[in-house]
C-alpha cells in the first residue's frame, strides 16, 4: 500500500512524488532526477482516495471520499494539501490518458528556513525591509519559490504587523507571534476559504493588513488588486512563473488591455521593489541542487524604463548596477557557481535563459 511506503520514505531527501494509476510511483531525488521509488508497488485507485482522505479535517476522515467524484465535480483537476503524520504535501490530482488518475505531491518541509540559509545575497534582507510596495519571487515549477516566500513571511513575522496570505493550497503553516505578527492564512479554491485570488485580495484590503502574500498572480483581476494594494500602503509578496525580471514586467503588462497598459506601467514603476527570479540546478556531486538567481530592484533607471515600457533596456540596467552590489543577472550567478565548482558548465548552459551571453 502506498501510504505505508510514504511513511517509510518521508524522511528521505526528495522534493516531489509522482503517481500514475497502475504504474510504479516515482520521486524527484535530491539531485532533481525523476526515478522509480525502490521497493514500491503499482499505484491503485484506492491509494488516490486515501490521499484525498488525508486532506480533510480529522472529524471528516471517516467519510467515503472518492477522487473520481471530486475530479468530475471540479473539472478534471483538484489542488489540496494532505498531511501524513507531521509531514504536509501540496497535492495536485488530475485525469490523464482517458481518465486514468494521476497526482503530483510536493513535500513541504516542516521547518521554515531562515532567509540567510537559502543561498541568496546578503543585500536581499535590506531590499525587502520595506513598509509598502510589491515584491515578486519568480521561476519555473520546482524552483523553490514557495520556500523563499515562506522565508520572507517568517522574516516579517518578527514585526508587530498583520500578515494575510492567499494560497492554493496553503503549504507552509505560519504561527502568529505573541510579540510579533498576527498571521491569517486563507486557502483559495472551490469550497475553500476564498473562491479566487482576486476575491481573497479584495477581502484582505478590508481586514487591516500590513503585508499580503499572493500565492500566484494568474490573471488581470489579481494583478490589478495586488498593484492597488501595493500602491495604497501595503507590502505585497507574490509569485509568477517567469524566468527573469524583465519577463516578469512583460507578463504583468500583457495581462491588461492596450488602453490600460500606460496606467499600469506608471503604477508598477512606483510600487515595484524587487523581482527575485530563481532556479535550482543539480550540483556537481549530483545528490543535491544549488540555487541560482537574478535580482532586479527599482533603481531610478529601472523605474523610468518600466514607465516607458522599454523592457529590453532592463537587462542593461541590471548589468550596469551589478558593480554596486544591488542587482545581478542570472548569467552572472551561473558563471560564479561554475567558477566556484558548485555546478557544471553544461548545467549552467541548460539553466540560462540567455545562453549566448553566458561566459563559462
C-alpha positions as a Markdown table, in Angstrom:
| # | Residue | x | y | z |
|---|---|---|---|---|
| 1 | Unk | 0.0 | 0.0 | 0.0 |
| 2 | Unk | 1.4 | 3.4 | -1.0 |
| 3 | Unk | 0.6 | 5.1 | 2.4 |
| 4 | Unk | 2.9 | 2.6 | 4.2 |
| 5 | Unk | 5.6 | 3.3 | 1.6 |
| 6 | Unk | 5.2 | 7.0 | 2.1 |
| 7 | Unk | 5.5 | 6.7 | 5.9 |
| 8 | Unk | 8.8 | 4.7 | 5.4 |
| 9 | Unk | 10.4 | 7.2 | 3.0 |
| 10 | Unk | 9.1 | 10.6 | 4.2 |
| 11 | Unk | 12.5 | 11.4 | 5.8 |
| 12 | Unk | 14.4 | 10.7 | 2.6 |
| 13 | Unk | 15.8 | 13.5 | 0.5 |
| 14 | Unk | 13.3 | 14.2 | -2.3 |
| 15 | Unk | 11.1 | 17.1 | -3.3 |
| 16 | Unk | 8.2 | 15.5 | -5.2 |
| 17 | Unk | 6.4 | 12.2 | -5.7 |
| 18 | Unk | 4.5 | 11.4 | -9.0 |
| 19 | Unk | 1.8 | 8.9 | -9.1 |
| 20 | Unk | 0.1 | 7.3 | -12.2 |
| 21 | Unk | -2.7 | 4.7 | -11.7 |
| 22 | Unk | -1.4 | 1.2 | -12.4 |
| 23 | Unk | 2.3 | 2.3 | -12.6 |
| 24 | Unk | 5.2 | 2.3 | -10.1 |
| 25 | Unk | 5.4 | 5.6 | -8.1 |
| 26 | Unk | 8.4 | 7.9 | -8.9 |
| 27 | Unk | 10.1 | 10.7 | -6.9 |
| 28 | Unk | 12.3 | 13.6 | -7.7 |
| 29 | Unk | 15.5 | 13.0 | -6.0 |
| 30 | Unk | 17.8 | 15.5 | -4.2 |
| 31 | Unk | 19.7 | 15.9 | -7.4 |
| 32 | Unk | 16.5 | 16.7 | -9.4 |
| 33 | Unk | 16.1 | 13.5 | -11.4 |
| 34 | Unk | 12.8 | 11.5 | -11.7 |
| 35 | Unk | 13.3 | 7.9 | -10.6 |
| 36 | Unk | 11.2 | 4.9 | -9.6 |
| 37 | Unk | 10.9 | 4.6 | -5.8 |
| 38 | Unk | 12.7 | 1.5 | -4.7 |
| 39 | Unk | 10.5 | -1.2 | -3.2 |
| 40 | Unk | 7.3 | 0.3 | -4.5 |
| 41 | Unk | 4.2 | -1.4 | -5.9 |
| 42 | Unk | 1.9 | -0.1 | -8.6 |
| 43 | Unk | -0.5 | 2.6 | -7.6 |
| 44 | Unk | -4.2 | 1.8 | -7.3 |
| 45 | Unk | -7.3 | 4.0 | -7.4 |
| 46 | Unk | -7.7 | 3.3 | -3.7 |
| 47 | Unk | -4.3 | 4.9 | -3.0 |
| 48 | Unk | -5.6 | 8.2 | -4.5 |
| 49 | Unk | -8.8 | 8.0 | -2.3 |
| 50 | Unk | -6.6 | 7.5 | 0.8 |
| 51 | Unk | -4.5 | 10.6 | -0.1 |
| 52 | Unk | -7.7 | 12.6 | -0.5 |
| 53 | Unk | -8.9 | 11.4 | 2.9 |
| 54 | Unk | -5.7 | 12.8 | 4.4 |
| 55 | Unk | -6.5 | 16.2 | 3.0 |
| 56 | Unk | -9.7 | 16.7 | 5.2 |
| 57 | Unk | -10.1 | 17.6 | 8.8 |
| 58 | Unk | -9.9 | 14.9 | 11.5 |
| 59 | Unk | -13.7 | 14.9 | 12.1 |
| 60 | Unk | -14.4 | 14.3 | 8.4 |
| 61 | Unk | -11.9 | 11.5 | 7.9 |
| 62 | Unk | -14.5 | 8.7 | 8.2 |
| 63 | Unk | -16.2 | 9.9 | 5.1 |
| 64 | Unk | -16.1 | 7.7 | 1.9 |
| 65 | Unk | -14.2 | 10.1 | -0.3 |
| 66 | Unk | -13.7 | 9.3 | -4.0 |
| 67 | Unk | -11.2 | 11.1 | -6.2 |
| 68 | Unk | -13.1 | 10.3 | -9.3 |
| 69 | Unk | -16.2 | 12.1 | -7.9 |
| 70 | Unk | -14.2 | 15.1 | -6.9 |
| 71 | Unk | -12.5 | 15.4 | -10.3 |
| 72 | Unk | -15.8 | 15.1 | -12.1 |
| 73 | Unk | -17.2 | 17.9 | -9.8 |
| 74 | Unk | -14.3 | 20.3 | -10.3 |
| 75 | Unk | -13.5 | 19.8 | -14.0 |
| 76 | Unk | -10.7 | 17.2 | -14.1 |
| 77 | Unk | -8.1 | 18.5 | -11.6 |
| 78 | Unk | -8.0 | 19.5 | -7.9 |
| 79 | Unk | -5.4 | 21.1 | -5.7 |
| 80 | Unk | -5.2 | 20.3 | -2.0 |
| 81 | Unk | -2.8 | 19.9 | 1.0 |
| 82 | Unk | -2.6 | 16.5 | 2.6 |
| 83 | Unk | -0.9 | 15.6 | 5.9 |
| 84 | Unk | 0.7 | 12.3 | 6.8 |
| 85 | Unk | 1.9 | 12.2 | 10.4 |
| 86 | Unk | 3.6 | 15.6 | 10.8 |
| 87 | Unk | 4.6 | 16.0 | 7.1 |
| 88 | Unk | 2.5 | 18.1 | 4.7 |
| 89 | Unk | 2.3 | 17.7 | 0.9 |
| 90 | Unk | 0.9 | 20.0 | -1.7 |
| 91 | Unk | -1.0 | 17.7 | -4.0 |
| 92 | Unk | -2.4 | 18.2 | -7.5 |
| 93 | Unk | -4.7 | 15.4 | -8.7 |
| 94 | Unk | -5.7 | 15.1 | -12.3 |
| 95 | Unk | -7.0 | 12.9 | -15.1 |
| 96 | Unk | -4.7 | 11.8 | -17.9 |
| 97 | Unk | -4.8 | 9.1 | -20.7 |
| 98 | Unk | -8.5 | 8.6 | -21.0 |
| 99 | Unk | -9.3 | 9.4 | -17.3 |
| 100 | Unk | -6.6 | 7.5 | -15.6 |
| 101 | Unk | -5.7 | 9.0 | -12.2 |
| 102 | Unk | -2.5 | 11.0 | -11.7 |
| 103 | Unk | -1.1 | 13.0 | -8.9 |
| 104 | Unk | 1.9 | 15.2 | -8.1 |
| 105 | Unk | 2.8 | 15.6 | -4.4 |
| 106 | Unk | 5.3 | 18.3 | -3.3 |
| 107 | Unk | 6.8 | 17.8 | 0.1 |
| 108 | Unk | 6.5 | 20.8 | 2.4 |
| 109 | Unk | 9.4 | 20.9 | 4.8 |
| 110 | Unk | 8.2 | 21.2 | 8.4 |
| 111 | Unk | 10.7 | 23.9 | 9.4 |
| 112 | Unk | 10.6 | 27.2 | 7.5 |
| 113 | Unk | 14.2 | 28.0 | 6.6 |
| 114 | Unk | 15.8 | 31.3 | 7.5 |
| 115 | Unk | 16.4 | 33.7 | 4.7 |
| 116 | Unk | 20.1 | 33.7 | 5.5 |
| 117 | Unk | 20.3 | 29.9 | 4.8 |
| 118 | Unk | 18.8 | 29.9 | 1.3 |
| 119 | Unk | 21.9 | 31.0 | -0.6 |
| 120 | Unk | 20.6 | 34.4 | -1.5 |
| 121 | Unk | 22.8 | 37.5 | -1.5 |
| 122 | Unk | 23.0 | 39.4 | 1.8 |
| 123 | Unk | 21.6 | 42.6 | 0.4 |
| 124 | Unk | 18.2 | 40.9 | -0.2 |
| 125 | Unk | 17.4 | 41.4 | 3.5 |
| 126 | Unk | 18.0 | 45.2 | 3.2 |
| 127 | Unk | 16.0 | 45.4 | -0.1 |
| 128 | Unk | 12.8 | 43.7 | 1.3 |
| 129 | Unk | 12.8 | 45.6 | 4.6 |
| 130 | Unk | 10.0 | 47.9 | 3.5 |
| 131 | Unk | 6.6 | 49.0 | 4.6 |
| 132 | Unk | 5.0 | 49.1 | 1.2 |
| 133 | Unk | 5.4 | 48.2 | -2.4 |
| 134 | Unk | 5.4 | 44.9 | -4.4 |
| 135 | Unk | 7.9 | 42.1 | -4.3 |
| 136 | Unk | 8.0 | 39.3 | -6.9 |
| 137 | Unk | 9.5 | 35.9 | -6.4 |
| 138 | Unk | 9.5 | 34.1 | -9.8 |
| 139 | Unk | 10.8 | 31.0 | -11.5 |
| 140 | Unk | 9.7 | 27.8 | -13.3 |
| 141 | Unk | 7.9 | 25.0 | -11.5 |
| 142 | Unk | 10.1 | 23.4 | -8.8 |
| 143 | Unk | 12.4 | 26.4 | -8.4 |
| 144 | Unk | 11.9 | 27.0 | -4.7 |
| 145 | Unk | 9.5 | 29.9 | -5.0 |
| 146 | Unk | 7.2 | 28.7 | -2.2 |
| 147 | Unk | 10.2 | 28.1 | 0.2 |
| 148 | Unk | 11.6 | 31.6 | -0.5 |
| 149 | Unk | 8.2 | 33.3 | 0.1 |
| 150 | Unk | 7.7 | 31.3 | 3.3 |
| 151 | Unk | 11.1 | 32.5 | 4.5 |
| 152 | Unk | 10.1 | 36.1 | 3.6 |
| 153 | Unk | 6.9 | 35.7 | 5.7 |
| 154 | Unk | 8.9 | 34.3 | 8.6 |
| 155 | Unk | 11.3 | 37.3 | 8.3 |
| 156 | Unk | 8.4 | 39.8 | 8.5 |
| 157 | Unk | 6.7 | 37.8 | 11.3 |
| 158 | Unk | 9.1 | 39.3 | 13.7 |
| 159 | Unk | 7.3 | 42.7 | 13.3 |
| 160 | Unk | 4.1 | 43.6 | 15.1 |
| 161 | Unk | 2.0 | 43.6 | 11.9 |
| 162 | Unk | -0.9 | 41.7 | 10.3 |
| 163 | Unk | 0.1 | 39.3 | 7.6 |
| 164 | Unk | -2.6 | 37.8 | 5.3 |
| 165 | Unk | -1.8 | 35.1 | 2.8 |
| 166 | Unk | -3.9 | 33.8 | -0.1 |
| 167 | Unk | -2.6 | 30.4 | -1.3 |
| 168 | Unk | -3.7 | 27.4 | -3.4 |
| 169 | Unk | -3.3 | 25.3 | -1.3 |
| 170 | Unk | -1.8 | 26.5 | 1.9 |
| 171 | Unk | 1.7 | 25.0 | 2.1 |
| 172 | Unk | 3.9 | 26.2 | 4.9 |
| 173 | Unk | 2.0 | 26.7 | 8.2 |
| 174 | Unk | 2.9 | 30.0 | 9.9 |
| 175 | Unk | 2.1 | 30.7 | 13.5 |
| 176 | Unk | 1.1 | 34.1 | 14.9 |
| 177 | Unk | 3.7 | 35.5 | 17.3 |
| 178 | Unk | 2.7 | 37.0 | 20.7 |
| 179 | Unk | 5.4 | 39.6 | 20.4 |
| 180 | Unk | 5.3 | 39.7 | 16.6 |
| 181 | Unk | 2.9 | 39.3 | 13.7 |
| 182 | Unk | -0.7 | 38.2 | 13.6 |
| 183 | Unk | -0.9 | 35.8 | 10.6 |
| 184 | Unk | -4.1 | 34.9 | 8.7 |
| 185 | Unk | -3.7 | 32.2 | 6.0 |
| 186 | Unk | -6.5 | 31.7 | 3.5 |
| 187 | Unk | -6.8 | 28.8 | 1.1 |
| 188 | Unk | -8.1 | 29.6 | -2.3 |
| 189 | Unk | -10.3 | 27.3 | -4.3 |
| 190 | Unk | -13.8 | 25.9 | -4.7 |
| 191 | Unk | -15.3 | 25.2 | -1.3 |
| 192 | Unk | -12.2 | 26.7 | 0.5 |
| 193 | Unk | -11.7 | 30.0 | 2.4 |
| 194 | Unk | -12.0 | 32.1 | -0.8 |
| 195 | Unk | -13.1 | 31.2 | -4.3 |
| 196 | Unk | -10.4 | 33.1 | -6.1 |
| 197 | Unk | -7.2 | 35.0 | -5.6 |
| 198 | Unk | -8.7 | 38.3 | -6.6 |
| 199 | Unk | -11.7 | 37.8 | -4.2 |
| 200 | Unk | -9.3 | 36.9 | -1.4 |
| 201 | Unk | -7.2 | 40.0 | -2.1 |
| 202 | Unk | -10.2 | 42.3 | -2.2 |
| 203 | Unk | -11.4 | 40.9 | 1.1 |
| 204 | Unk | -7.9 | 41.3 | 2.6 |
| 205 | Unk | -7.9 | 45.0 | 1.9 |
| 206 | Unk | -10.9 | 45.3 | 4.3 |
| 207 | Unk | -9.1 | 43.3 | 7.0 |
| 208 | Unk | -6.5 | 45.8 | 8.1 |
| 209 | Unk | -3.4 | 44.0 | 6.6 |
| 210 | Unk | 0.2 | 45.4 | 6.6 |
| 211 | Unk | 1.6 | 42.6 | 4.4 |
| 212 | Unk | -0.2 | 40.5 | 1.9 |
| 213 | Unk | 1.1 | 37.3 | 0.2 |
| 214 | Unk | -0.4 | 36.2 | -3.1 |
| 215 | Unk | 0.5 | 32.6 | -3.8 |
| 216 | Unk | 0.4 | 33.3 | -7.6 |
| 217 | Unk | -0.7 | 36.0 | -10.0 |
| 218 | Unk | -2.7 | 34.2 | -12.7 |
| 219 | Unk | -5.0 | 36.8 | -14.2 |
| 220 | Unk | -5.6 | 40.5 | -14.7 |
| 221 | Unk | -8.0 | 40.9 | -11.8 |
| 222 | Unk | -5.5 | 39.5 | -9.3 |
| 223 | Unk | -2.7 | 41.6 | -10.7 |
| 224 | Unk | -4.9 | 44.7 | -10.5 |
| 225 | Unk | -5.8 | 44.3 | -6.9 |
| 226 | Unk | -2.2 | 43.4 | -6.0 |
| 227 | Unk | -0.9 | 46.6 | -7.5 |
| 228 | Unk | -3.6 | 48.7 | -5.9 |
| 229 | Unk | -2.7 | 47.1 | -2.5 |
| 230 | Unk | 1.0 | 48.0 | -3.0 |
| 231 | Unk | 0.1 | 51.5 | -4.2 |
| 232 | Unk | -2.0 | 52.1 | -1.0 |
| 233 | Unk | 0.5 | 51.5 | 1.7 |
| 234 | Unk | 0.7 | 47.7 | 1.9 |
| 235 | Unk | 3.7 | 45.4 | 1.2 |
| 236 | Unk | 2.6 | 42.7 | -1.3 |
| 237 | Unk | 4.6 | 39.5 | -1.9 |
| 238 | Unk | 3.7 | 37.4 | -4.9 |
| 239 | Unk | 4.9 | 34.8 | -7.3 |
| 240 | Unk | 4.8 | 34.3 | -11.1 |
| 241 | Unk | 6.0 | 31.6 | -13.4 |
| 242 | Unk | 8.5 | 33.8 | -15.2 |
| 243 | Unk | 12.3 | 33.4 | -15.5 |
| 244 | Unk | 13.7 | 36.9 | -15.2 |
| 245 | Unk | 12.9 | 40.4 | -14.0 |
| 246 | Unk | 12.2 | 41.8 | -17.5 |
| 247 | Unk | 9.9 | 38.9 | -18.4 |
| 248 | Unk | 8.0 | 39.4 | -15.2 |
| 249 | Unk | 7.2 | 43.0 | -16.0 |
| 250 | Unk | 6.3 | 42.0 | -19.6 |
| 251 | Unk | 4.0 | 39.2 | -18.3 |
| 252 | Unk | 2.2 | 41.6 | -16.0 |
| 253 | Unk | 1.7 | 44.3 | -18.6 |
| 254 | Unk | 0.3 | 41.7 | -21.1 |
| 255 | Unk | -2.4 | 40.7 | -18.7 |
| 256 | Unk | -4.0 | 44.1 | -19.4 |
| 257 | Unk | -5.7 | 45.5 | -22.5 |
| 258 | Unk | -3.7 | 48.1 | -24.5 |
| 259 | Unk | -5.7 | 51.0 | -23.3 |
| 260 | Unk | -4.8 | 50.3 | -19.7 |
| 261 | Unk | -1.2 | 49.5 | -20.1 |
| 262 | Unk | 0.2 | 53.0 | -19.7 |
| 263 | Unk | -1.6 | 53.5 | -16.4 |
| 264 | Unk | -0.4 | 50.1 | -15.1 |
| 265 | Unk | 3.2 | 50.8 | -16.2 |
| 266 | Unk | 3.1 | 54.1 | -14.2 |
| 267 | Unk | 1.6 | 52.3 | -11.2 |
| 268 | Unk | 4.1 | 49.5 | -11.4 |
| 269 | Unk | 7.1 | 51.9 | -11.8 |
| 270 | Unk | 6.2 | 53.5 | -8.5 |
| 271 | Unk | 5.3 | 50.4 | -6.5 |
| 272 | Unk | 7.9 | 47.9 | -7.7 |
| 273 | Unk | 10.5 | 46.9 | -5.0 |
| 274 | Unk | 12.2 | 43.7 | -6.1 |
| 275 | Unk | 12.0 | 40.8 | -8.6 |
| 276 | Unk | 13.9 | 37.8 | -7.4 |
| 277 | Unk | 14.0 | 35.2 | -10.2 |
| 278 | Unk | 15.4 | 31.8 | -9.2 |
| 279 | Unk | 16.1 | 28.3 | -10.4 |
| 280 | Unk | 17.5 | 25.1 | -8.8 |
| 281 | Unk | 20.4 | 23.3 | -10.6 |
| 282 | Unk | 21.9 | 19.9 | -10.0 |
| 283 | Unk | 25.2 | 20.2 | -8.0 |
| 284 | Unk | 28.5 | 18.8 | -9.3 |
| 285 | Unk | 28.1 | 15.9 | -6.9 |
| 286 | Unk | 24.7 | 15.1 | -8.3 |
| 287 | Unk | 22.9 | 14.5 | -4.9 |
| 288 | Unk | 21.6 | 18.0 | -4.3 |
| 289 | Unk | 20.6 | 21.2 | -6.0 |
| 290 | Unk | 22.1 | 24.7 | -5.9 |
| 291 | Unk | 20.1 | 27.9 | -6.0 |
| 292 | Unk | 20.9 | 30.3 | -8.9 |
| 293 | Unk | 19.1 | 33.7 | -9.1 |
| 294 | Unk | 18.6 | 37.0 | -10.8 |
| 295 | Unk | 17.9 | 40.2 | -8.8 |
| 296 | Unk | 16.2 | 43.3 | -10.2 |
| 297 | Unk | 15.5 | 46.2 | -7.9 |
| 298 | Unk | 13.8 | 49.5 | -8.5 |
| 299 | Unk | 16.6 | 52.0 | -9.3 |
| 300 | Unk | 15.7 | 55.3 | -11.0 |
| 301 | Unk | 16.7 | 53.9 | -14.3 |
| 302 | Unk | 14.6 | 50.7 | -13.8 |
| 303 | Unk | 11.6 | 52.8 | -12.8 |
| 304 | Unk | 12.0 | 55.1 | -15.8 |
| 305 | Unk | 12.3 | 52.2 | -18.3 |
| 306 | Unk | 9.3 | 50.4 | -16.8 |
| 307 | Unk | 7.2 | 53.5 | -17.1 |
| 308 | Unk | 8.3 | 53.9 | -20.8 |
| 309 | Unk | 7.7 | 50.2 | -21.5 |
| 310 | Unk | 11.4 | 49.7 | -22.5 |
| 311 | Unk | 11.5 | 46.2 | -21.3 |
| 312 | Unk | 14.6 | 45.2 | -23.3 |
| 313 | Unk | 16.6 | 48.0 | -21.6 |
| 314 | Unk | 16.0 | 46.5 | -18.2 |
| 315 | Unk | 18.7 | 43.8 | -18.8 |
| 316 | Unk | 21.3 | 46.5 | -19.4 |
| 317 | Unk | 20.1 | 48.3 | -16.2 |
| 318 | Unk | 20.7 | 45.2 | -14.2 |
| 319 | Unk | 24.2 | 44.7 | -15.8 |
| 320 | Unk | 25.2 | 48.3 | -15.1 |
| 321 | Unk | 24.2 | 48.2 | -11.4 |
| 322 | Unk | 25.9 | 44.9 | -10.7 |
| 323 | Unk | 29.1 | 46.6 | -9.6 |
| 324 | Unk | 27.2 | 48.4 | -6.9 |
| 325 | Unk | 26.1 | 45.2 | -5.3 |
| 326 | Unk | 22.4 | 45.9 | -5.9 |
| 327 | Unk | 21.5 | 43.6 | -8.8 |
| 328 | Unk | 22.8 | 40.7 | -10.9 |
| 329 | Unk | 21.7 | 38.7 | -13.9 |
| 330 | Unk | 21.1 | 35.0 | -13.9 |
| 331 | Unk | 24.1 | 34.6 | -16.2 |
| 332 | Unk | 26.3 | 36.3 | -13.7 |
| 333 | Unk | 25.2 | 34.0 | -10.9 |
| 334 | Unk | 25.6 | 30.9 | -13.1 |
| 335 | Unk | 29.1 | 31.9 | -14.1 |
| 336 | Unk | 30.1 | 32.4 | -10.5 |
| 337 | Unk | 28.7 | 29.0 | -9.5 |
| 338 | Unk | 30.7 | 27.3 | -12.3 |
| 339 | Unk | 33.9 | 29.1 | -11.1 |
| 340 | Unk | 33.2 | 28.0 | -7.6 |
| 341 | Unk | 32.9 | 24.4 | -8.7 |
| 342 | Unk | 29.3 | 24.1 | -7.5 |
| 343 | Unk | 27.7 | 23.3 | -10.9 |
| 344 | Unk | 29.0 | 22.2 | -14.2 |
| 345 | Unk | 29.2 | 24.5 | -17.3 |
| 346 | Unk | 26.7 | 22.2 | -19.1 |
| 347 | Unk | 24.2 | 22.6 | -16.3 |
| 348 | Unk | 24.7 | 26.3 | -16.4 |
| 349 | Unk | 24.0 | 26.5 | -20.1 |
| 350 | Unk | 20.8 | 24.4 | -19.7 |
| 351 | Unk | 19.6 | 26.7 | -17.0 |
| 352 | Unk | 20.4 | 30.0 | -18.7 |
| 353 | Unk | 17.5 | 31.8 | -20.5 |
| 354 | Unk | 20.2 | 33.7 | -22.5 |
| 355 | Unk | 22.9 | 31.1 | -23.1 |
| 356 | Unk | 24.5 | 33.2 | -25.9 |
| 357 | Unk | 25.8 | 35.7 | -23.3 |
| 358 | Unk | 26.8 | 33.1 | -20.7 |
| 359 | Unk | 30.6 | 33.0 | -20.1 |
| 360 | Unk | 31.7 | 29.8 | -18.5 |
